[in-house]
Amino acid sequence: MRADWQVSIRRACAVIRFDPRTYRYTSRRPGQAALEQRIREICQTRVRFGYRRVHVLLKREGWEINAKRTYRIYNELGMQLRNKTPKRRVKAKLREDRAEAVGPNDVWAMDFVHDQLATGRKIRVLTVVDTFSRFVPVLDPRFSYRGEDVVATLDQVCRRIGYPKTIRVDQGSEFISRDMDLWAYQRSVTLDFSRPGKPTDNAFIEAFNGRFRAECLSAHWFMSLEDAAEKLEAWRRDYNEERPHGAIGNKVPAALMKPAHASSPCV
């Protein structure tokens, strides 16, 4: 016959030499509801931030937390980014004659991004990024752009933060214009053109434009050109002064820029 035996917890623990206090232990760890709420709030406002950037922001705010715990809570809340990285069948070969930037205003990268207003009207945004500090000097939206418009925007920005030694651009009509060529010559700025059909020659601006579209353009409706300019400028300031950047040790680009200065153009 089968007999049902009931053994006390104390006796069972004694048999297996297990401390009963461990069995009855109740965690004294403080609740993490406040931390979960803060991570959720950050992810709701920074929809393209992964757990690493969320962790940097938490540390700035004074949370005593390590990256592993941030990652665990981030996953439990279902905040993971779901990006499908395309498979590259051919390895991109960088131009061998290019030297890396060694300081601010050494090399800039420049391009255009296309978007539209809520009314459907098309706009173009001139994007510029410093390849050393990741600082964004300007985001300038307009309905149309010509070479003289690019010159006017660059001159206004450069008088505030200084002129770059080199600007990497593609073969767009605005960048190969006579106005742009004359401006660069007078200010001793080298225009480094990408090879036709080779966007990887200007990989910095391509990567930035992807982040710019994901974090700003796709996250806002623009009711007018003025509204677009205001929202783009707010995002630019946040990108330069608040957003952590892994490529520069989770610092902010503004911290790496030199004090504002402008070299005297040779006219």
C-alpha positions as CSV (number, residue, x, y, z in Angstrom):
1,M,0.0,0.0,0.0
2,R,1.1,3.6,-0.7
3,A,1.6,5.8,2.3
4,D,1.5,9.6,2.1
5,W,4.3,11.0,4.3
6,Q,4.3,14.6,5.5
7,V,7.6,16.0,6.7
8,S,8.0,19.3,8.4
9,I,10.1,22.0,6.7
10,R,12.5,22.0,9.6
11,R,13.1,18.3,9.4
12,A,13.4,18.3,5.6
13,C,16.0,21.1,5.8
14,A,17.9,19.2,8.4
15,V,18.1,16.1,6.2
16,I,19.5,18.0,3.2
17,R,21.5,20.3,5.5
18,F,19.8,23.4,4.2
19,D,19.4,26.5,6.4
20,P,15.7,27.1,7.0
21,R,16.4,30.9,7.2
22,T,17.3,30.7,3.5
23,Y,14.0,29.0,2.7
24,R,12.0,31.6,4.5
25,Y,14.1,34.6,3.3
26,T,12.1,37.6,2.2
27,S,13.8,40.1,-0.1
28,R,14.5,43.5,1.4
29,R,15.4,45.1,-1.9
30,P,13.4,48.3,-2.3
31,G,10.7,48.3,-5.0
32,Q,11.6,49.4,-8.5
33,A,8.3,50.9,-9.5
34,A,9.7,54.4,-9.6
35,L,12.7,53.3,-11.7
36,E,10.4,51.4,-14.1
37,Q,8.2,54.5,-14.4
38,R,11.2,56.7,-15.2
39,I,12.5,54.3,-17.8
40,R,9.1,54.2,-19.4
41,E,8.9,58.0,-19.4
42,I,12.3,58.3,-21.1
43,C,11.4,55.7,-23.7
44,Q,8.1,57.5,-24.5
45,T,9.9,60.8,-25.2
46,R,13.1,59.3,-26.7
47,V,11.5,56.7,-28.9
48,R,14.7,55.8,-30.7
49,F,16.9,55.4,-27.6
50,G,18.2,52.0,-26.8
51,Y,19.0,50.8,-23.2
52,R,22.5,52.2,-23.3
53,R,21.4,55.8,-23.8
54,V,18.6,55.3,-21.4
55,H,21.2,54.1,-18.8
56,V,23.3,57.2,-19.4
57,L,20.4,59.5,-18.8
58,L,19.5,57.6,-15.6
59,K,23.1,58.0,-14.3
60,R,23.0,61.7,-15.0
61,E,19.8,62.0,-12.9
62,G,21.5,60.3,-10.0
63,W,20.0,56.8,-10.1
64,E,22.3,54.2,-8.5
65,I,22.0,51.5,-11.1
66,N,24.2,49.4,-13.3
67,A,23.8,48.7,-17.0
68,K,22.7,45.1,-16.5
69,R,19.8,46.2,-14.4
70,T,18.8,48.9,-16.8
71,Y,18.9,46.3,-19.6
72,R,16.7,43.8,-17.6
73,I,14.0,46.4,-16.8
74,Y,14.2,47.8,-20.3
75,N,13.5,44.3,-21.7
76,E,10.8,43.5,-19.1
77,L,8.9,46.7,-20.1
78,G,9.1,45.7,-23.8
79,M,10.9,48.8,-24.9
80,Q,13.4,47.1,-27.2
81,L,14.1,48.7,-30.6
82,R,13.3,46.4,-33.5
83,N,15.5,47.3,-36.3
84,K,16.1,45.1,-39.3
85,T,19.6,45.5,-40.5
86,P,19.9,44.9,-44.2
87,K,22.6,42.3,-45.2
88,R,25.4,43.8,-47.2
89,R,26.6,41.6,-50.0
90,V,29.6,43.8,-50.9
91,K,32.0,45.4,-48.4
92,A,32.2,49.1,-48.7
93,K,35.7,50.3,-49.4
94,L,36.6,53.7,-48.0
95,R,38.7,56.2,-49.9
96,E,42.3,55.7,-48.8
97,D,43.3,59.3,-49.4
98,R,41.1,60.6,-46.6
99,A,42.5,61.4,-43.2
100,E,40.3,61.2,-40.1
101,A,39.3,64.4,-38.3
102,V,41.5,65.1,-35.3
103,G,39.6,68.1,-33.8
104,P,36.5,70.2,-34.0
105,N,35.9,72.1,-37.3
106,D,38.5,69.8,-39.0
107,V,36.0,68.0,-41.2
108,W,32.3,68.7,-41.7
109,A,29.8,66.5,-43.7
110,M,26.8,68.1,-45.5
111,D,23.8,66.8,-47.3
112,F,20.0,67.3,-47.9
113,V,17.1,65.5,-46.4
114,H,13.6,65.6,-48.0
115,D,10.3,65.8,-46.0
116,Q,6.9,67.4,-46.3
117,L,4.5,69.6,-44.3
118,A,1.2,68.4,-43.0
119,T,-0.3,70.1,-46.1
120,G,1.8,67.8,-48.4
121,R,4.1,70.6,-49.6
122,K,7.7,69.3,-50.0
123,I,10.6,70.8,-48.0
124,R,14.3,70.3,-48.1
125,V,16.5,70.3,-45.0
126,L,20.2,71.2,-45.2
127,T,22.0,69.0,-42.6
128,V,25.6,69.5,-41.4
129,V,27.6,67.5,-38.9
130,D,31.1,67.8,-37.5
131,T,32.7,64.4,-38.0
132,F,35.0,64.7,-34.9
133,S,32.6,66.0,-32.2
134,R,29.3,64.9,-33.8
135,F,28.2,68.5,-33.3
136,V,25.4,69.7,-35.6
137,P,26.0,73.4,-36.6
138,V,22.7,73.8,-38.4
139,L,19.5,72.2,-39.6
140,D,17.9,74.6,-42.1
141,P,14.6,73.8,-43.8
142,R,13.5,75.5,-47.0
143,F,11.0,74.9,-49.8
144,S,13.9,75.0,-52.3
145,Y,17.6,75.3,-52.2
146,R,20.2,76.9,-54.6
147,G,23.9,77.2,-54.3
148,E,23.6,80.8,-53.0
149,D,21.2,79.6,-50.3
150,V,23.7,77.0,-49.1
151,V,26.4,79.7,-49.0
152,A,24.2,82.1,-47.0
153,T,23.4,79.4,-44.5
154,L,27.0,78.3,-44.1
155,D,28.4,81.8,-43.8
156,Q,25.9,82.6,-41.0
157,V,26.8,79.5,-39.1
158,C,30.6,79.7,-39.6
159,R,30.8,83.3,-38.3
160,R,29.4,81.9,-35.1
161,I,31.4,78.7,-34.6
162,G,34.3,79.0,-37.0
163,Y,35.1,77.8,-40.5
164,P,35.9,74.1,-41.2
165,K,39.0,73.0,-43.0
166,T,37.1,70.5,-45.2
167,I,33.4,69.8,-46.0
168,R,32.4,66.5,-47.5
169,V,29.6,66.7,-50.0
170,D,28.1,64.8,-52.8
171,Q,27.8,65.8,-56.5
172,G,24.5,67.7,-56.0
173,S,24.0,70.8,-58.1
174,E,23.9,73.1,-55.1
175,F,27.3,71.9,-54.0
176,I,29.1,72.1,-57.4
177,S,27.7,75.5,-58.1
178,R,29.9,78.6,-58.8
179,D,28.7,80.3,-55.7
180,M,29.7,77.4,-53.5
181,D,33.1,77.1,-55.2
182,L,33.9,80.8,-54.8
183,W,32.8,80.8,-51.1
184,A,35.1,77.8,-50.4
185,Y,38.0,79.4,-52.2
186,Q,37.7,82.7,-50.4
187,R,37.6,81.0,-47.0
188,S,40.2,78.3,-47.6
189,V,37.7,75.6,-47.2
190,T,38.3,72.3,-49.2
191,L,35.2,70.7,-50.8
192,D,35.7,67.0,-50.7
193,F,33.3,65.5,-53.2
194,S,32.0,61.9,-53.0
195,R,32.3,59.7,-56.0
196,P,29.1,59.5,-58.1
197,G,26.9,56.6,-56.8
198,K,29.1,56.1,-53.7
199,P,27.1,57.3,-50.7
200,T,29.5,55.4,-48.4
201,D,32.1,58.1,-49.3
202,N,30.1,60.4,-47.0
203,A,29.0,57.8,-44.4
204,F,28.9,60.2,-41.5
205,I,26.2,62.3,-42.9
206,E,24.3,59.3,-44.1
207,A,24.3,57.8,-40.6
208,F,23.3,61.2,-39.1
209,N,20.4,61.6,-41.6
210,G,19.0,58.2,-40.6
211,R,19.0,59.2,-36.9
212,F,17.6,62.6,-37.8
213,R,14.7,61.1,-39.7
214,A,13.9,58.4,-37.1
215,E,14.2,60.7,-34.0
216,C,12.8,64.0,-35.4
217,L,11.2,64.0,-38.9
218,S,9.2,60.8,-38.3
219,A,8.2,61.9,-34.8
220,H,6.6,65.3,-35.7
221,W,4.0,66.9,-37.9
222,F,5.1,70.2,-39.4
223,M,2.2,72.6,-39.9
224,S,4.3,75.3,-41.7
225,L,7.9,76.1,-42.6
226,E,8.2,78.2,-39.5
227,D,6.9,75.4,-37.4
228,A,9.4,73.0,-39.0
229,A,12.3,75.4,-38.3
230,E,11.3,75.7,-34.7
231,K,11.0,72.0,-34.0
232,L,14.2,71.2,-35.9
233,E,16.1,73.8,-33.9
234,A,14.8,72.3,-30.6
235,W,15.8,68.9,-31.7
236,R,19.3,70.1,-32.8
237,R,19.9,71.7,-29.4
238,D,18.9,68.6,-27.6
239,Y,21.1,66.5,-29.9
240,N,24.1,68.8,-29.2
241,E,23.6,69.4,-25.5
242,E,21.6,66.6,-24.0
243,R,21.6,63.4,-26.1
244,P,24.4,61.0,-25.1
245,H,26.6,59.8,-28.1
246,G,28.3,56.4,-27.8
247,A,30.8,57.3,-30.5
248,I,32.3,60.0,-28.2
249,G,32.1,58.1,-24.9
250,N,28.5,59.1,-24.1
251,K,29.5,62.7,-24.0
252,V,27.6,65.5,-25.6
253,P,28.9,67.1,-28.8
254,A,28.8,70.7,-27.4
255,A,31.4,69.7,-24.8
256,L,33.9,68.9,-27.5
257,M,33.5,72.0,-29.5
258,K,36.1,74.8,-29.1
259,P,34.9,78.3,-28.0
260,A,33.2,80.2,-30.8
261,H,35.6,81.8,-33.2
262,A,35.6,82.7,-36.9
263,S,38.7,82.8,-39.0
264,S,39.1,85.8,-41.2
265,P,38.1,85.0,-44.8
266,C,40.5,85.9,-47.5
267,V,38.6,88.0,-50.0
